[in-house]
Amino acid sequence: MDPFVVLVLSLSCLLLLSLWRQSSVRGKLPPGPTPLPVIGNFLQIDVKDISQTLTNFSKVYGPVFTLYLGRQPTVVLHGYEAVKEALIDHGEEFAGRGSFPMAEKITKGLGIVCSNGSRWKEIRRFSLMTLRNLGMGKRTIEDRVQEEAQCLVEELRKTNGSPCDPTFILSCAPCNVICSIIFQNRFDYKDQDFLTFMEKVNENVRILSSPWLQENNSQQSEFTLEHLATTVNDLFGAGTETTSTTLRYALLLLLKHPHVTAKVQEEIDRVVGRHRSPCMQDRIHMPYTDAMIHEVQRFIDLIPTSVPHAVTCDTKFRNYLIPKGTTIITSLSSVLHDSKEFPNPEMFDPGHFLDKNGNFKKSDYFMPFSAGKRICAGEGLARTELFLFLTTILQNFNLKSLVHPKDIDTTPVANGFASLPPPYQLCFIPV
């Protein structure tokens, strides 16, 4: 028989076998687009705008659907009801960590972010307990953030009102807060060890922001010094870049919307004044500022698909059977941009978090830190930093844009793992 014919027949048999095996598994899973052998649905995913891709699929297959990233199925949850039902109502079943290859290469399955099972529960419990002992949730942490806010202001004064890119300075501040908690010491922004450390943290985050890849690299390990080091690295990686990026995006949005900035500064002047530092007790008396910060987090949609989850056992969910270990992707974008909860969700409007009387209004749809058992362990610290850093900056400076507000572009430069603001410069003008 002609070798070419043999090759074609062999490939055809492999193709049919692959399709048969996938269909036998898919019979228990939610519906989704037909995958190709080996590569699955990769060619149907726009890695530059994964959120929109998932939205498009949800319009065809509903709020719960299956994608194949390579040969392995991944169940996607789209919309508040599906996300809430899984992460909160069935929190234990959906508390696993899904395949996250780039992170697994770095962490080897250790630390808080990528660990699973009893290891994850133990290290999360240990981390939260230790952080509390070091001051998390107590006055001392607020004192540390206030101290760093004043150091941040002094660094900004050194710009003398000249145009500057705020990226570096805004990265130093939250990193130094973590340093003060872990090492009981902060660093000068020009300290060479500090700069080298920040560079390594940033490098890890850039690697983790790479497009999805599919492989498994699970590795069992006991609680060791390596595990502890990985956990500390998680705290820096998650606690530095996310907060600094949010701060950077917040300043860009305030430049774009000067009327919002003016209202926030009026509230700061009225509640805090100019002669003392803002404190967390002020927040309850500053509903507009609180709403602005919430709206920044909602609007920028920092981590559009969160970090992958996995089901910890064979799970029946909405009449589907999801096998143990299946990766779960939650579209936080679909929750934060829900048009029923947030009218005109593509517009930046602090009014999304205010009632008709101007009081702050909570929303169950506010999930920038995810939800359920895997919710960000540093949520409390991040909220403290965002409030104190932003109010202290706006207490001391007017923000001056180099271009007209209508010409400011707030479109994120990446929408894969993380949404980053476009590069920009501004002037910090002392008040």
C-alpha positions in Angstrom: 0.0 0.0 0.0 1.2 3.5 -0.8 3.0 5.0 2.3 1.1 8.2 1.8 -2.2 6.4 2.0 -1.1 4.6 5.1 -0.2 7.9 6.7 -3.5 9.4 5.9 -5.4 6.4 7.2 -3.4 6.4 10.4 -4.0 10.1 11.0 -7.7 9.7 10.3 -7.9 6.8 12.8 -6.1 8.9 15.4 -8.5 11.8 14.7 -11.6 9.6 15.1 -10.2 8.0 18.2 -9.4 11.4 19.7 -12.9 12.8 18.9 -14.5 9.6 20.3 -12.6 9.9 23.6 -13.4 13.5 24.0 -17.1 13.0 23.2 -17.3 10.2 25.8 -15.9 12.6 28.4 -17.9 15.6 27.2 -21.1 13.6 27.6 -20.9 14.3 31.4 -19.5 17.9 31.1 -21.3 21.1 30.2 -21.6 21.9 26.5 -19.0 23.9 24.5 -17.4 24.3 21.2 -16.1 21.2 19.4 -12.3 20.9 20.2 -9.6 19.9 17.7 -7.4 17.0 18.5 -4.4 17.8 20.7 -4.8 21.6 20.6 -8.5 21.7 21.7 -10.1 25.1 21.5 -7.0 27.2 21.5 -7.5 28.6 18.0 -10.9 29.9 19.0 -9.5 31.9 22.0 -8.3 35.5 21.6 -5.5 35.5 24.2 -5.4 39.4 23.9 -9.0 39.6 25.1 -10.0 36.3 26.9 -12.9 38.0 28.7 -14.7 38.9 25.5 -14.0 35.4 24.1 -15.7 33.8 27.2 -18.6 36.2 26.9 -19.1 35.2 23.2 -19.0 31.5 24.1 -21.5 32.1 27.0 -24.0 33.6 24.5 -24.0 30.3 22.6 -23.5 27.7 25.3 -24.9 29.4 28.5 -23.3 30.4 31.8 -21.6 27.1 32.3 -19.6 25.6 29.4 -16.5 23.5 28.6 -13.4 24.5 26.7 -10.5 22.3 25.9 -7.1 23.9 26.5 -5.1 21.2 24.8 -6.5 17.7 25.6 -7.8 18.6 29.0 -11.3 19.9 29.6 -11.8 23.2 31.5 -15.2 24.3 32.8 -15.9 28.0 32.6 -18.3 29.8 34.9 -19.8 33.1 33.4 -22.0 35.5 35.3 -22.7 36.2 38.9 -25.2 33.4 39.6 -22.9 30.6 38.3 -19.8 32.0 40.0 -21.6 32.6 43.3 -23.2 29.1 43.2 -19.8 27.4 42.7 -17.4 29.4 44.8 -19.8 30.3 47.7 -22.6 27.8 47.8 -20.4 24.8 46.8 -17.2 26.4 48.2 -15.5 23.2 49.4 -16.0 21.3 46.1 -14.6 24.2 44.1 -11.7 25.1 46.5 -9.0 23.2 44.5 -6.3 25.1 42.5 -6.5 24.4 38.8 -3.7 23.9 36.3 -1.6 27.1 36.2 1.6 25.8 34.5 3.8 28.9 34.6 3.1 29.3 38.3 3.7 25.6 38.9 7.2 25.9 37.4 8.1 28.6 39.9 6.3 27.4 43.0 6.4 23.6 42.4 2.9 23.4 44.0 4.1 25.0 47.2 2.9 28.2 48.9 -0.6 29.6 49.1 -1.5 30.3 45.5 -0.8 27.0 43.8 -1.0 24.4 46.7 -3.9 22.1 47.1 -5.7 19.9 49.7 -4.6 19.7 53.3 -1.3 21.4 52.3 -3.1 24.5 51.1 -5.4 24.6 54.2 -2.5 24.2 56.5 -0.3 26.9 54.9 -3.2 29.4 54.5 -4.2 28.9 58.2 -0.5 29.3 59.2 0.0 32.4 57.0 -3.1 34.2 58.2 -2.3 33.4 61.9 1.3 34.6 61.5 0.2 37.7 59.7 -2.2 38.5 62.5 0.5 37.9 65.0 2.6 40.4 63.1 -0.1 42.9 63.1 -2.5 42.1 60.2 -6.0 43.5 61.1 -4.6 45.4 64.0 -3.7 49.1 64.5 0.0 48.3 63.8 -0.6 47.4 60.2 -2.5 50.6 59.6 0.4 52.5 61.2 2.8 50.8 58.8 0.7 51.8 55.8 0.3 55.4 57.1 4.1 55.6 57.6 4.7 54.3 54.0 2.1 56.7 52.7 4.1 59.6 54.1 7.3 58.2 52.6 5.5 57.9 49.3 4.4 61.6 49.5 8.0 62.6 50.2 9.2 60.7 47.2 6.6 62.4 45.0 7.6 65.8 46.3 11.1 65.1 44.9 9.6 65.2 41.4 9.1 69.0 41.9 5.9 68.9 39.9 7.8 67.7 36.8 6.2 65.0 34.5 6.9 61.5 35.7 5.9 57.9 35.2 4.5 56.8 38.6 5.0 53.1 38.0 8.2 52.6 40.0 7.3 54.8 43.0 3.8 53.2 43.3 5.4 49.7 43.2 7.8 50.6 46.0 5.1 51.6 48.5 3.1 48.3 48.8 6.3 46.2 48.5 7.7 48.1 51.5 4.5 47.5 53.5 5.0 43.7 53.0 8.7 44.2 53.9 7.7 45.9 57.1 5.4 43.1 58.0 7.7 40.1 57.1 11.1 41.6 57.9 9.9 44.2 60.4 11.8 46.8 58.4 11.1 49.1 55.4 13.7 50.1 52.8 14.8 53.3 51.2 13.4 53.4 47.6 17.0 53.6 46.3 18.4 50.7 48.4 20.1 48.3 46.0 19.0 45.1 47.7 15.4 46.4 47.7 15.6 47.3 44.0 17.0 43.8 43.1 14.3 42.2 45.1 11.6 44.2 43.4 13.0 43.3 40.0 12.7 39.6 40.8 9.1 40.0 42.1 8.2 41.9 38.9 9.9 39.2 36.7 7.8 36.4 38.3 4.6 38.4 37.8 5.5 39.0 34.1 6.0 35.2 33.7 2.7 34.5 35.3 1.0 36.9 32.9 1.9 34.8 29.9 -1.0 33.2 27.9 -2.4 29.9 29.2 -0.4 26.8 28.5 -1.6 23.2 29.3 0.5 20.7 31.2 0.5 19.2 34.7 3.5 19.3 37.1 2.1 18.4 40.5 4.7 17.6 43.1 4.2 16.5 46.6 6.3 18.0 49.3 6.2 18.4 53.1 6.1 21.7 54.9 9.7 22.8 54.6 11.8 26.0 54.5 11.3 25.9 50.7 7.6 25.9 51.3 7.9 28.8 53.6 10.0 30.7 51.2 7.5 30.1 48.4 4.7 31.4 50.7 6.6 34.6 51.4 7.2 35.0 47.7 3.4 34.6 47.1 2.8 37.4 49.6 5.1 39.7 47.8 4.0 38.7 44.3 0.3 39.0 45.1 0.6 41.9 47.6 2.8 44.2 45.5 2.0 44.1 41.8 -1.8 43.9 42.2 -2.0 46.9 44.6 0.6 49.0 42.7 -1.2 48.3 39.4 -4.5 49.3 40.9 -3.0 52.5 42.3 -1.5 53.3 38.9 -4.8 52.7 37.1 -6.6 54.8 39.8 -4.5 57.8 39.1 -5.0 57.5 35.4 -8.8 57.3 35.8 -8.7 60.3 38.1 -6.8 62.2 35.4 -9.4 61.2 32.9 -12.3 62.3 35.2 -11.2 65.5 37.0 -14.8 66.1 38.3 -14.4 62.8 40.3 -11.0 63.9 41.6 -12.5 67.3 42.7 -15.3 65.6 44.6 -12.8 63.2 46.4 -10.5 66.1 47.3 -13.5 68.1 48.7 -14.4 65.1 50.8 -10.8 64.7 52.1 -10.7 68.4 53.0 -14.0 68.2 54.8 -13.4 65.0 56.7 -9.6 64.8 57.2 -8.3 68.3 56.6 -4.7 69.2 55.9 -3.1 68.8 59.3 -3.3 65.1 60.0 -2.9 61.8 58.1 -6.0 60.0 56.8 -6.9 56.9 58.8 -9.2 54.0 58.2 -11.8 55.4 60.6 -12.3 58.2 58.1 -13.6 55.8 55.4 -17.0 55.5 57.0 -17.4 59.3 56.7 -16.2 59.4 53.1 -18.7 57.5 51.0 -17.8 59.1 47.7 -14.1 58.3 48.1 -15.0 54.7 49.2 -17.2 54.4 46.1 -14.5 55.8 43.8 -12.0 53.1 45.0 -14.6 50.4 44.6 -15.4 51.7 41.1 -11.7 51.7 40.2 -11.4 48.0 41.1 -14.6 47.1 39.3 -13.8 49.1 36.2 -10.2 48.0 35.7 -11.1 44.3 36.1 -7.5 43.6 37.2 -7.6 39.8 37.1 -10.4 39.0 34.5 -10.5 35.3 34.9 -9.0 35.0 38.4 -6.6 32.2 39.2 -7.9 28.8 38.0 -9.8 26.7 40.5 -10.4 22.9 40.4 -13.0 20.6 41.8 -11.8 18.6 44.7 -14.1 15.6 44.0 -16.5 14.4 41.4 -19.0 17.2 41.5 -22.6 17.4 40.3 -23.3 21.0 39.3 -26.4 22.1 37.4 -27.1 18.6 36.2 -23.6 18.2 34.9 -21.0 15.9 36.3 -17.6 17.5 36.6 -14.8 14.9 37.3 -12.4 15.4 40.2 -9.4 17.6 39.3 -11.1 19.4 36.4 -9.9 22.9 36.0 -12.5 25.7 36.6 -12.2 29.2 35.2 -14.4 31.9 36.8 -15.0 35.0 34.7 -14.8 37.8 37.2 -15.3 40.2 34.3 -18.8 38.9 33.7 -19.6 39.7 37.4 -17.9 43.1 37.7 -19.4 44.2 34.4 -22.9 42.9 34.8 -25.2 45.5 33.3 -28.1 44.7 35.6 -26.1 45.4 38.7 -24.0 48.2 37.2 -25.8 50.3 34.6 -23.5 51.3 31.8 -20.7 49.0 33.1 -18.1 50.1 30.5 -18.3 53.6 32.0 -16.3 54.7 35.1 -18.9 56.0 37.5 -18.5 56.0 41.4 -22.3 56.2 41.4 -22.4 52.5 40.9 -21.6 52.2 44.6 -23.8 55.0 45.9 -27.5 55.1 46.8 -29.8 57.9 45.9 -28.9 59.7 49.1 -25.1 59.6 48.4 -24.5 56.9 50.9 -22.1 54.0 50.1 -23.9 51.0 48.7 -22.4 47.5 49.0 -22.8 45.0 46.1 -22.5 41.2 46.2 -21.2 41.5 42.6 -18.0 43.3 43.8 -15.6 40.4 43.4 -12.2 41.8 42.4 -10.6 39.6 45.1 -12.6 36.5 43.9 -14.9 34.8 46.4 -15.3 31.7 48.6 -12.6 29.7 50.2 -9.9 30.8 47.8 -10.6 34.5 48.2 -7.4 36.6 48.3 -5.8 36.3 51.7 -4.5 39.8 51.5 -7.9 41.5 50.8 -7.9 43.4 54.1 -4.4 44.7 53.6 -5.1 45.7 50.0 -8.2 47.7 50.9 -6.2 49.5 53.6 -3.4 50.4 51.2 -5.7 51.6 48.5 -7.6 53.9 50.8 -4.7 55.3 52.7 -2.3 55.7 49.7 -4.9 57.3 47.5 -6.3 59.7 50.1 -2.8 60.7 51.3 -1.7 61.5 47.7 -4.8 63.5 46.9 -4.5 65.3 50.3 -1.1 66.5 49.3 -1.2 66.9 45.5 -3.2 68.0 42.6 -2.9 65.7 39.6 -2.0 67.4 36.4 -2.3 65.6 33.1 0.1 66.2 30.1 -2.8 65.9 27.7 -6.5 66.9 27.7 -8.7 64.5 29.7 -10.7 63.5 26.6 -7.4 62.4 25.0 -6.4 60.1 27.8 -6.7 56.4 26.9 -7.6 54.1 29.7 -7.8 50.9 27.6 -5.7 48.1 29.2 -2.6 47.1 27.3 -3.1 43.4 28.1 -6.2 41.4 28.9 -4.9 37.9 29.5 -4.1 37.1 33.2 -3.9 40.7 34.2 -5.2 44.0 32.9 -2.5 46.7 32.9 -3.0 50.4 32.4 -1.3 52.0 29.4 2.0 53.9 30.1 1.5 57.5 31.0 3.0 60.5 32.8 1.6 63.1 35.1 2.6 65.9 37.4 2.2 65.9 41.1 1.5 69.5 42.0 1.8 70.2 45.8 -1.4 71.8 47.2 
